[in-house]
Amino acid sequence: MGDKPHLYLVDGSAYIFRAYHRLPPLTDPEGTPVGAVYGYTTMLWKLADDLHKADGPTHLAVILDKSSHSFRNDLYDQYKANRPDPPEDLVPQFPLIRDATRAFSLPCIEEPDVEADDMIASYARAATRKGWDVTIVSSDKDLMQLIGQCADEDLEPGVEAGGCIDMLDTMKNARIGRDEVIEKFGVPPELVGDVLALMGDSVDNIPGIFGVGPKTASKLIAEHGTLTAALDAAEGMKKSKLKERLLEHRADAELSRVLVTLKEDCGLPVSLDDMKLVEVPPEPLAAFLSKHGFTSLLKRLDAGTGSPARTTELDPARQDTKGVTPGEQGNRQPPPDYPAVDRSSYECVQTLSRLEEWIQRAHAARLVAVDTETSSLDCMLCDLVGISLALGPNDACYIPLGHGGNDMFAERPEQIEKAAALAALRPLLTSDAVTKVFHNGKYDLNVLARNGIAVSPVEDTMIISFDLDAGRQLDGIGGGHGMDELADRHLGHTCLTFKEICGTGKKAIPFGEVPLDKATEYAAEDADVTWRLYKLLKPRLAVEGGTRIYQRVDRPLVPVVAGMERHGIKVDRAQLARLSEEFASETARLEKEIHGIAEREFTVGSPKQLGEVLFDQLGYKGGKKGKSGQYSTDQSVLERLSADGAEIADKVLEWRQLAKLKSTYTDALQQAINPETGRVHTSYSLVGAQTGRLSSTDPNLQNIPIRTEIGRQIRETFVAQDGNVLLAADYSQIELRLAAHMADVPSLKEAFANGEDIHSRTASEMFGEVNRDTRARAKTINFAILYGISRWGLAGRLGVEADEAQAMIDTYFQRFPGIQKYIVRTLEQVRECGYSETLFGRKTWFPRIGSKNQAERQGSERAAINAPIQGTSADIIKRAMVRMMPALEAAGLAHVQMLLQVHDELVFELPESDVDAARKVIENVMVSAAEPSVKLDVPLGVDIGTGTSWGAAH
């Protein structure tokens, strides 16, 4: 941009809210909330420092909103009407943020009844007429109307050429010019206002045309040139929903065009020349930092080291994100300033005296990373082979406890006797004064608990990673949360693998037989890497808004879930064996019938042979071959054939279900019974489902059919010990209740408040009458809409034509417009930010939301619609689980055991005599689990049943 003056206009209001939501609550020495002030100060300091080092501005000012009223409110009284009041603890920080700006000796501009965007537009135009270039520091889409436009008229006297405008998005460290606007909106900046007028804005409550999203709006403006032309063209369009909306809501679009137009002639309270950027005088800034207790920033100022530590979201060292799909960038962290991993530095601790020295150092450090090595992956059957500790980079050790051959004559290396080592470690691992950091700590907690040590308090790097980056991708590759993957991604380090140490196949040896030098390298490295990951990832929680979900939901859940796994649940082996025999007999009968229809024998479980029978031999239409050259025979194909009347497809579907249930449950459960406890101990994953739901394996209890007779029979095999009963507590229609709250649907909220049958209420609204058929349809539609179902998907579920299904969807949105607004709002956020968010702040990333592949994009959109609802449901039941045992203990019911969590249900075991007392506690904890963090507009309902088996209680 040459040597001409260059003005930077900072959208300060955006900085404030980003700072507030990305940092934990803080108070200054006087007790005033200052979390947002600290974040704002850090961000502003960093911006000034970065621009000073680069080819930065000659002039700079910060623009703030002074009041909520502007001329737009006079034009449209509903403008920004839906915006909630600022959080209580943010309000007293607004004047301090102004003080912070002035402490940098920067102009802080705000005018009553004038929005910051209009002030920015006015200053930008005035500067370009003086021949200055302008950069707007913001990511606000409304301000993108100004980008790329260069002043070519009304130039000030003596100015030969006007200046131009671009934008700097500091969140992505990306410059936004005319080309980037065209890429985002499909139209140049001068037509962005027309696109915004059509699509509206749910945040500012600009009406637009209901049902017209960004893509449709961009297409209409690109085709017709202007908003007026697009609206005029509606009369000649083919009959469609879009035509109806354009004609019916034309006035809304024209009003919206006025509302989104930036006012460029506001009075300028500070002259442009007074914005000249000079070196920041340290005195006022030092006084401000000292007053509010920002000691770390004050030290940097005193040391003259420039900006504070760079946060991950604003680090200029990160690669440019222009053109990157939302969510792909952000979880590759700048390498920490640690030495490279040096396995030769690790110590093998073989004497009690050396162990005690490590323990003393750990107490002094107040934080230690811990890992266990065992004889197998089953934490309920394995032997503890060793423990590793880390106190810093390359400051790690391995304590062998069970090394040596299984043969009684095998030579055993020198190592501390296990009981003595555990006795020495117990005070450290149970001390409230020392934080223990694990990766997938649930496993280690169970191993150590079985050895008599109840570890606390605990941090878990796997959970931290999940709460930061669930669903996020890096360089187009899925971002998992295993230690090796995180070490490679964040530390640039490749860990030793178990196979490298123990071998594979017939030559594989147990870890207890690995030589101590190799075992030390492998085990201590795990602790070292865990320590490094913790130091890298934990600070990101505060910066990226993950603190609340980690500290209040997921972190305290780790020991709770570990305890459930250890306790397990009893299953009736004899009953399982009988079911296996029945399923085997039934699958044999079905197989015979399938062979009869095919008029030949073949392997029903072979997709290749089944495809040949269906499409080559029997001649059914629609067979499609994949890359392997064989026909697809997945469930959707068989369901389509079944709908077309193919009896063989019905039989194969039934055969598959029985065969799967037999292998997955009735056979597998018998093998899963722990010989020491006589119970089944399922393993829960806290990071297995992207939305935050728990998932289970070995066995997987999530996939037992819920409402079928076969599912009930399997649940009957989960039983209570003699003298006890099982209690099942199930949230009633929690996702629909949350949808009513989150989408603000008055009729649904009223129905739940009055205890009505929600599906009957929907049937009445949709079809005008309630009977068995309309209620069933309403139930299907209620849940399908929340999963973003398409017209074809709904048509398949209801057995109707696609046009009829679309009519039902349209009617649903007409009756419950809040649901459609919620969907539009959610998709807008995900496309803009790359993630959705639950009521508790859990982020789920959707990196393929902008994919050019239609199937990928639509799949992401469907998942994004449901994620905030399903994720909030998961958060609520997790909060209930964390609170449950303390509440039961307080009621004198500590002996009540929480055994299972499946979907929206918790299962307990307890003496029958305690059912009435426990029922009250359990119900109260579950219905109030959202509070006080979230106050719902609808009551949560819980259905509770009891019986000697899970099936009887369910």
Solvent accessible surface area in square Angstrom, and as a share of the most:
residue,aa,sasa,rsa
1,M,107,0.48
2,G,66,0.64
3,D,153,0.79
4,K,73,0.31
5,P,47,0.30
6,H,18,0.08
7,L,0,0.00
8,Y,0,0.00
9,L,0,0.00
10,V,0,0.00
11,D,8,0.04
12,G,0,0.00
13,S,20,0.13
14,A,40,0.31
15,Y,5,0.02
16,I,8,0.04
17,F,83,0.35
18,R,39,0.14
19,A,2,0.01
20,Y,45,0.17
21,H,116,0.52
22,R,33,0.12
23,L,41,0.20
24,P,40,0.25
25,P,114,0.72
26,L,70,0.35
27,T,92,0.53
28,D,11,0.06
29,P,104,0.65
30,E,135,0.60
31,G,48,0.46
32,T,38,0.22
33,P,36,0.23
34,V,2,0.01
35,G,6,0.06
36,A,0,0.00
37,V,0,0.00
38,Y,53,0.20
39,G,4,0.03
40,Y,0,0.00
41,T,0,0.00
42,T,14,0.08
43,M,10,0.04
44,L,1,0.01
45,W,22,0.08
46,K,10,0.04
47,L,10,0.05
48,A,27,0.21
49,D,19,0.10
50,D,28,0.15
51,L,11,0.06
52,H,153,0.68
53,K,135,0.57
54,A,65,0.51
55,D,128,0.66
56,G,18,0.17
57,P,16,0.10
58,T,51,0.30
59,H,15,0.07
60,L,3,0.02
61,A,0,0.00
62,V,0,0.00
63,I,1,0.00
64,L,6,0.03
65,D,59,0.31
66,K,101,0.43
67,S,46,0.30
68,S,103,0.67
69,H,75,0.34
70,S,1,0.01
71,F,70,0.29
72,R,8,0.03
73,N,33,0.17
74,D,109,0.57
75,L,93,0.46
76,Y,48,0.18
77,D,113,0.59
78,Q,84,0.37
79,Y,11,0.04
80,K,45,0.19
81,A,54,0.42
82,N,103,0.53
83,R,114,0.42
84,P,118,0.74
85,D,128,0.66
86,P,57,0.36
87,P,47,0.29
88,E,161,0.72
89,D,52,0.27
90,L,0,0.00
91,V,75,0.43
92,P,54,0.34
93,Q,3,0.01
94,F,46,0.19
95,P,68,0.43
96,L,23,0.12
97,I,0,0.00
98,R,50,0.18
99,D,63,0.33
100,A,0,0.00
101,T,0,0.00
102,R,119,0.43
103,A,7,0.05
104,F,4,0.02
105,S,52,0.33
106,L,14,0.07
107,P,27,0.17
108,C,17,0.10
109,I,3,0.01
110,E,24,0.11
111,E,54,0.24
112,P,77,0.48
113,D,77,0.40
114,V,36,0.21
115,E,20,0.09
116,A,4,0.03
117,D,25,0.13
118,D,2,0.01
119,M,3,0.01
120,I,0,0.00
121,A,0,0.00
122,S,2,0.01
123,Y,0,0.00
124,A,0,0.00
125,R,33,0.12
126,A,13,0.10
127,A,0,0.00
128,T,0,0.00
129,R,80,0.29
130,K,53,0.22
131,G,8,0.08
132,W,15,0.05
133,D,6,0.03
134,V,0,0.00
135,T,0,0.00
136,I,0,0.00
137,V,1,0.01
138,S,9,0.06
139,S,48,0.31
140,D,42,0.22
141,K,49,0.21
142,D,20,0.10
143,L,0,0.00
144,M,6,0.03
145,Q,19,0.08
146,L,2,0.01
147,I,0,0.00
148,G,25,0.25
149,Q,46,0.21
150,C,61,0.36
151,A,17,0.13
152,D,122,0.63
153,E,122,0.55
154,D,111,0.58
155,L,51,0.25
156,E,74,0.33
157,P,137,0.86
158,G,81,0.78
159,V,36,0.21
160,E,169,0.76
161,A,68,0.53
162,G,12,0.11
163,G,0,0.00
164,C,42,0.25
165,I,3,0.02
166,D,20,0.11
167,M,0,0.00
168,L,18,0.09
169,D,10,0.05
170,T,17,0.10
171,M,62,0.28
172,K,85,0.36
173,N,51,0.26
174,A,7,0.06
175,R,99,0.36
176,I,21,0.11
177,G,19,0.18
178,R,93,0.34
179,D,106,0.55
180,E,39,0.17
181,V,0,0.00
182,I,68,0.35
183,E,124,0.55
184,K,93,0.39
185,F,13,0.06
186,G,42,0.41
187,V,3,0.02
188,P,33,0.21
189,P,0,0.00
190,E,82,0.37
191,L,38,0.19
192,V,0,0.00
193,G,1,0.01
194,D,12,0.06
195,V,0,0.00
196,L,4,0.02
197,A,0,0.00
198,L,0,0.00
199,M,22,0.10
200,G,3,0.03
201,D,15,0.08
202,S,37,0.24
203,V,85,0.49
204,D,12,0.06
205,N,31,0.16
206,I,10,0.05
207,P,44,0.28
208,G,1,0.01
209,I,2,0.01
210,F,65,0.27
211,G,31,0.29
212,V,6,0.04
213,G,21,0.20
214,P,37,0.23
215,K,116,0.49
216,T,49,0.28
217,A,0,0.00
218,S,18,0.12
219,K,127,0.54
220,L,10,0.05
221,I,0,0.00
222,A,63,0.49
223,E,107,0.48
224,H,64,0.29
225,G,30,0.29
226,T,62,0.36
227,L,9,0.04
228,T,82,0.47
229,A,35,0.27
230,A,0,0.00
231,L,4,0.02
232,D,81,0.42
233,A,32,0.25
234,A,0,0.00
235,E,121,0.54
236,G,74,0.71
237,M,42,0.19
238,K,179,0.76
239,K,182,0.77
240,S,48,0.31
241,K,73,0.31
242,L,50,0.25
243,K,41,0.17
244,E,81,0.36
245,R,47,0.17
246,L,1,0.01
247,L,78,0.39
248,E,129,0.58
249,H,49,0.22
250,R,74,0.27
251,A,74,0.58
252,D,49,0.25
253,A,0,0.00
254,E,77,0.35
255,L,48,0.24
256,S,0,0.00
257,R,61,0.22
258,V,74,0.42
259,L,3,0.01
260,V,7,0.04
261,T,62,0.36
262,L,15,0.07
263,K,81,0.34
264,E,66,0.29
265,D,109,0.56
266,C,14,0.08
267,G,59,0.57
268,L,69,0.34
269,P,68,0.43
270,V,41,0.23
271,S,57,0.37
272,L,13,0.07
273,D,92,0.48
274,D,101,0.52
275,M,1,0.00
276,K,126,0.53
277,L,54,0.27
278,V,92,0.53
279,E,158,0.71
280,V,48,0.28
281,P,51,0.32
282,P,69,0.43
283,E,120,0.54
284,P,54,0.34
285,L,4,0.02
286,A,27,0.21
287,A,64,0.50
288,F,16,0.07
289,L,0,0.00
290,S,66,0.43
291,K,122,0.52
292,H,7,0.03
293,G,34,0.33
294,F,9,0.04
295,T,84,0.49
296,S,59,0.38
297,L,1,0.01
298,L,40,0.20
299,K,143,0.61
300,R,82,0.30
301,L,37,0.19
302,D,110,0.57
303,A,69,0.53
304,G,65,0.62
305,T,84,0.49
306,G,27,0.26
307,S,10,0.06
308,P,8,0.05
309,A,68,0.53
310,R,85,0.31
311,T,28,0.16
312,T,18,0.11
313,E,15,0.07
314,L,9,0.05
315,D,11,0.05
316,P,53,0.34
317,A,87,0.68
318,R,36,0.13
319,Q,99,0.44
320,D,81,0.42
321,T,9,0.06
322,K,114,0.48
323,G,64,0.61
324,V,48,0.27
325,T,29,0.17
326,P,31,0.20
327,G,6,0.06
328,E,28,0.12
329,Q,21,0.10
330,G,7,0.07
331,N,0,0.00
332,R,100,0.36
333,Q,6,0.03
334,P,44,0.28
335,P,113,0.71
336,P,35,0.22
337,D,150,0.78
338,Y,69,0.26
339,P,75,0.47
340,A,89,0.69
341,V,27,0.16
342,D,62,0.32
343,R,68,0.25
344,S,98,0.63
345,S,53,0.34
346,Y,20,0.08
347,E,46,0.21
348,C,35,0.21
349,V,0,0.00
350,Q,56,0.25
351,T,56,0.33
352,L,71,0.35
353,S,69,0.45
354,R,88,0.32
355,L,0,0.00
356,E,83,0.37
357,E,81,0.37
358,W,10,0.03
359,I,15,0.08
360,Q,127,0.57
361,R,108,0.39
362,A,0,0.00
363,H,65,0.29
364,A,86,0.66
365,A,50,0.39
366,R,149,0.54
367,L,27,0.13
368,V,0,0.00
369,A,0,0.00
370,V,1,0.01
371,D,19,0.10
372,T,9,0.05
373,E,14,0.06
374,T,19,0.11
375,S,53,0.34
376,S,51,0.33
377,L,170,0.85
378,D,63,0.33
379,C,17,0.10
380,M,16,0.07
381,L,73,0.37
382,C,5,0.03
383,D,91,0.47
384,L,4,0.02
385,V,6,0.03
386,G,0,0.00
387,I,0,0.00
388,S,0,0.00
389,L,0,0.00
390,A,0,0.00
391,L,21,0.11
392,G,7,0.06
393,P,36,0.23
394,N,26,0.13
395,D,40,0.21
396,A,2,0.01
397,C,0,0.00
398,Y,0,0.00
399,I,0,0.00
400,P,0,0.00
401,L,7,0.03
402,G,25,0.24
403,H,2,0.01
404,G,14,0.13
405,G,23,0.23
406,N,140,0.72
407,D,88,0.46
408,M,165,0.74
409,F,175,0.73
410,A,35,0.27
411,E,161,0.72
412,R,139,0.51
413,P,48,0.30
414,E,113,0.51
415,Q,33,0.15
416,I,12,0.06
417,E,112,0.50
418,K,60,0.26
419,A,64,0.50
420,A,37,0.28
421,A,0,0.00
422,L,11,0.06
423,A,56,0.43
424,A,24,0.18
425,L,0,0.00
426,R,89,0.32
427,P,76,0.48
428,L,0,0.00
429,L,0,0.00
430,T,52,0.30
431,S,24,0.16
432,D,124,0.64
433,A,57,0.44
434,V,1,0.00
435,T,31,0.18
436,K,0,0.00
437,V,0,0.00
438,F,0,0.00
439,H,19,0.08
440,N,55,0.28
441,G,0,0.00
442,K,17,0.07
443,Y,44,0.17
444,D,5,0.03
445,L,11,0.05
446,N,0,0.00
447,V,1,0.00
448,L,0,0.00
449,A,28,0.22
450,R,83,0.30
451,N,42,0.21
452,G,52,0.50
453,I,1,0.00
454,A,78,0.61
455,V,14,0.08
456,S,49,0.32
457,P,35,0.22
458,V,15,0.09
459,E,9,0.04
460,D,4,0.02
461,T,0,0.00
462,M,25,0.11
463,I,3,0.01
464,I,0,0.00
465,S,0,0.00
466,F,5,0.02
467,D,5,0.03
468,L,5,0.02
469,D,1,0.01
470,A,1,0.01
471,G,22,0.21
472,R,14,0.05
473,Q,34,0.15
474,L,17,0.09
475,D,84,0.43
476,G,45,0.43
477,I,122,0.62
478,G,44,0.42
479,G,13,0.13
480,G,25,0.24
481,H,21,0.09
482,G,37,0.36
483,M,26,0.12
484,D,72,0.37
485,E,73,0.33
486,L,0,0.00
487,A,0,0.00
488,D,87,0.45
489,R,22,0.08
490,H,3,0.01
491,L,31,0.16
492,G,67,0.65
493,H,30,0.13
494,T,104,0.60
495,C,4,0.03
496,L,28,0.14
497,T,55,0.32
498,F,101,0.42
499,K,136,0.58
500,E,115,0.51
501,I,22,0.11
502,C,4,0.02
503,G,31,0.30
504,T,77,0.45
505,G,68,0.66
506,K,212,0.90
507,K,180,0.76
508,A,49,0.38
509,I,64,0.32
510,P,62,0.39
511,F,3,0.01
512,G,8,0.08
513,E,68,0.31
514,V,4,0.02
515,P,82,0.51
516,L,25,0.12
517,D,97,0.50
518,K,101,0.43
519,A,0,0.00
520,T,8,0.05
521,E,52,0.23
522,Y,26,0.10
523,A,0,0.00
524,A,0,0.00
525,E,0,0.00
526,D,16,0.08
527,A,0,0.00
528,D,0,0.00
529,V,0,0.00
530,T,1,0.01
531,W,25,0.09
532,R,10,0.04
533,L,0,0.00
534,Y,17,0.07
535,K,82,0.35
536,L,25,0.12
537,L,0,0.00
538,K,48,0.21
539,P,76,0.48
540,R,4,0.01
541,L,2,0.01
542,A,24,0.19
543,V,24,0.14
544,E,16,0.07
545,G,22,0.21
546,G,4,0.04
547,T,38,0.22
548,R,84,0.31
549,I,1,0.01
550,Y,0,0.00
551,Q,59,0.26
552,R,128,0.47
553,V,1,0.00
554,D,1,0.00
555,R,62,0.22
556,P,41,0.26
557,L,0,0.00
558,V,3,0.02
559,P,64,0.40
560,V,31,0.18
561,V,0,0.00
562,A,1,0.00
563,G,25,0.24
564,M,6,0.03
565,E,7,0.03
566,R,82,0.30
567,H,62,0.28
568,G,3,0.03
569,I,2,0.01
570,K,59,0.25
571,V,7,0.04
572,D,45,0.23
573,R,126,0.46
574,A,58,0.45
575,Q,44,0.20
576,L,0,0.00
577,A,36,0.28
578,R,131,0.48
579,L,10,0.05
580,S,11,0.07
581,E,123,0.55
582,E,94,0.42
583,F,8,0.03
584,A,41,0.31
585,S,75,0.48
586,E,56,0.25
587,T,17,0.10
588,A,63,0.49
589,R,103,0.37
590,L,0,0.00
591,E,59,0.26
592,K,159,0.68
593,E,59,0.27
594,I,0,0.00
595,H,29,0.13
596,G,51,0.49
597,I,54,0.27
598,A,0,0.00
599,E,153,0.69
600,R,101,0.37
601,E,143,0.64
602,F,16,0.07
603,T,77,0.45
604,V,2,0.01
605,G,45,0.43
606,S,24,0.15
607,P,63,0.39
608,K,110,0.46
609,Q,66,0.29
610,L,0,0.00
611,G,0,0.00
612,E,60,0.27
613,V,0,0.00
614,L,0,0.00
615,F,18,0.08
616,D,91,0.47
617,Q,77,0.34
618,L,59,0.29
619,G,39,0.38
620,Y,72,0.27
621,K,169,0.72
622,G,45,0.43
623,G,30,0.29
624,K,155,0.66
625,K,122,0.52
626,G,45,0.43
627,K,218,0.92
628,S,96,0.62
629,G,43,0.42
630,Q,62,0.28
631,Y,32,0.12
632,S,45,0.29
633,T,6,0.03
634,D,76,0.39
635,Q,112,0.50
636,S,73,0.47
637,V,25,0.15
638,L,0,0.00
639,E,83,0.37
640,R,94,0.34
641,L,3,0.02
642,S,32,0.21
643,A,90,0.69
644,D,108,0.56
645,G,64,0.61
646,A,2,0.02
647,E,97,0.44
648,I,0,0.00
649,A,0,0.00
650,D,67,0.35
651,K,43,0.18
652,V,0,0.00
653,L,41,0.21
654,E,75,0.34
655,W,37,0.13
656,R,68,0.25
657,Q,71,0.31
658,L,6,0.03
659,A,30,0.23
660,K,121,0.51
661,L,7,0.03
662,K,50,0.21
663,S,71,0.45
664,T,42,0.25
665,Y,2,0.01
666,T,0,0.00
667,D,40,0.21
668,A,31,0.24
669,L,0,0.00
670,Q,39,0.17
671,Q,152,0.68
672,A,36,0.28
673,I,20,0.10
674,N,7,0.03
675,P,111,0.70
676,E,122,0.55
677,T,60,0.35
678,G,35,0.34
679,R,18,0.07
680,V,1,0.01
681,H,25,0.11
682,T,7,0.04
683,S,43,0.28
684,Y,3,0.01
685,S,35,0.23
686,L,5,0.03
687,V,31,0.18
688,G,50,0.48
689,A,28,0.22
690,Q,73,0.32
691,T,21,0.12
692,G,0,0.00
693,R,48,0.18
694,L,11,0.06
695,S,31,0.20
696,S,3,0.02
697,T,73,0.43
698,D,114,0.59
699,P,9,0.06
700,N,43,0.22
701,L,1,0.00
702,Q,24,0.11
703,N,86,0.44
704,I,3,0.01
705,P,24,0.15
706,I,82,0.41
707,R,198,0.72
708,T,62,0.36
709,E,97,0.44
710,I,35,0.18
711,G,0,0.00
712,R,105,0.38
713,Q,49,0.22
714,I,0,0.00
715,R,6,0.02
716,E,41,0.18
717,T,0,0.00
718,F,0,0.00
719,V,27,0.16
720,A,11,0.09
721,Q,70,0.31
722,D,138,0.72
723,G,70,0.67
724,N,42,0.22
725,V,10,0.05
726,L,0,0.00
727,L,0,0.00
728,A,3,0.03
729,A,0,0.00
730,D,46,0.24
731,Y,7,0.03
732,S,25,0.16
733,Q,54,0.24
734,I,2,0.01
735,E,12,0.05
736,L,5,0.02
737,R,28,0.10
738,L,0,0.00
739,A,2,0.02
740,A,0,0.00
741,H,33,0.15
742,M,28,0.12
743,A,7,0.05
744,D,87,0.45
745,V,4,0.02
746,P,97,0.61
747,S,25,0.16
748,L,5,0.03
749,K,37,0.16
750,E,89,0.40
751,A,0,0.00
752,F,9,0.04
753,A,68,0.53
754,N,95,0.49
755,G,66,0.64
756,E,70,0.31
757,D,62,0.32
758,I,1,0.01
759,H,2,0.01
760,S,28,0.18
761,R,47,0.17
762,T,0,0.00
763,A,0,0.00
764,S,52,0.34
765,E,49,0.22
766,M,15,0.07
767,F,64,0.27
768,G,64,0.62
769,E,98,0.44
770,V,76,0.44
771,N,67,0.34
772,R,223,0.81
773,D,85,0.44
774,T,12,0.07
775,R,76,0.28
776,A,54,0.42
777,R,59,0.21
778,A,0,0.00
779,K,68,0.29
780,T,38,0.22
781,I,0,0.00
782,N,1,0.00
783,F,63,0.26
784,A,0,0.00
785,I,5,0.02
786,L,3,0.01
787,Y,84,0.32
788,G,15,0.14
789,I,25,0.13
790,S,42,0.27
791,R,64,0.23
792,W,174,0.61
793,G,28,0.27
794,L,0,0.00
795,A,10,0.08
796,G,64,0.61
797,R,147,0.54
798,L,28,0.14
799,G,67,0.65
800,V,25,0.14
801,E,132,0.59
802,A,24,0.19
803,D,102,0.53
804,E,75,0.34
805,A,0,0.00
806,Q,55,0.24
807,A,54,0.42
808,M,13,0.06
809,I,14,0.07
810,D,26,0.13
811,T,34,0.20
812,Y,1,0.01
813,F,27,0.11
814,Q,106,0.47
815,R,109,0.40
816,F,0,0.00
817,P,62,0.39
818,G,12,0.11
819,I,2,0.01
820,Q,21,0.09
821,K,106,0.45
822,Y,9,0.03
823,I,20,0.10
824,V,47,0.27
825,R,87,0.32
826,T,11,0.06
827,L,20,0.10
828,E,34,0.15
829,Q,62,0.27
830,V,0,0.00
831,R,73,0.27
832,E,73,0.33
833,C,55,0.33
834,G,0,0.00
835,Y,27,0.10
836,S,2,0.02
837,E,65,0.29
838,T,11,0.06
839,L,49,0.25
840,F,1,0.00
841,G,9,0.09
842,R,2,0.01
843,K,21,0.09
844,T,3,0.02
845,W,17,0.06
846,F,11,0.05
847,P,8,0.05
848,R,69,0.25
849,I,4,0.02
850,G,51,0.50
851,S,11,0.07
852,K,202,0.85
853,N,79,0.41
854,Q,107,0.48
855,A,76,0.59
856,E,80,0.36
857,R,45,0.16
858,Q,69,0.31
859,G,26,0.25
860,S,14,0.09
861,E,29,0.13
862,R,97,0.35
863,A,49,0.38
864,A,0,0.00
865,I,11,0.06
866,N,7,0.04
867,A,2,0.02
868,P,6,0.04
869,I,0,0.00
870,Q,27,0.12
871,G,1,0.01
872,T,0,0.00
873,S,3,0.02
874,A,3,0.02
875,D,0,0.00
876,I,0,0.00
877,I,8,0.04
878,K,1,0.00
879,R,11,0.04
880,A,0,0.00
881,M,0,0.00
882,V,33,0.19
883,R,81,0.30
884,M,0,0.00
885,M,43,0.19
886,P,79,0.50
887,A,30,0.23
888,L,0,0.00
889,E,100,0.45
890,A,94,0.73
891,A,55,0.43
892,G,57,0.55
893,L,10,0.05
894,A,57,0.44
895,H,91,0.40
896,V,0,0.00
897,Q,59,0.26
898,M,7,0.03
899,L,1,0.01
900,L,2,0.01
901,Q,5,0.02
902,V,2,0.01
903,H,57,0.25
904,D,29,0.15
905,E,7,0.03
906,L,0,0.00
907,V,0,0.00
908,F,0,0.00
909,E,6,0.03
910,L,1,0.00
911,P,40,0.25
912,E,118,0.53
913,S,106,0.68
914,D,29,0.15
915,V,16,0.09
916,D,103,0.53
917,A,52,0.40
918,A,0,0.00
919,R,82,0.30
920,K,145,0.62
921,V,27,0.15
922,I,0,0.00
923,E,71,0.32
924,N,93,0.48
925,V,11,0.06
926,M,0,0.00
927,V,53,0.31
928,S,33,0.21
929,A,0,0.00
930,A,3,0.02
931,E,68,0.30
932,P,125,0.79
933,S,34,0.22
934,V,16,0.09
935,K,150,0.64
936,L,22,0.11
937,D,82,0.43
938,V,6,0.04
939,P,67,0.42
940,L,14,0.07
941,G,18,0.18
942,V,18,0.10
943,D,90,0.46
944,I,33,0.17
945,G,20,0.19
946,T,48,0.28
947,G,14,0.14
948,T,96,0.56
949,S,6,0.04
950,W,0,0.00
951,G,10,0.10
952,A,60,0.46
953,A,4,0.03
954,H,91,0.41
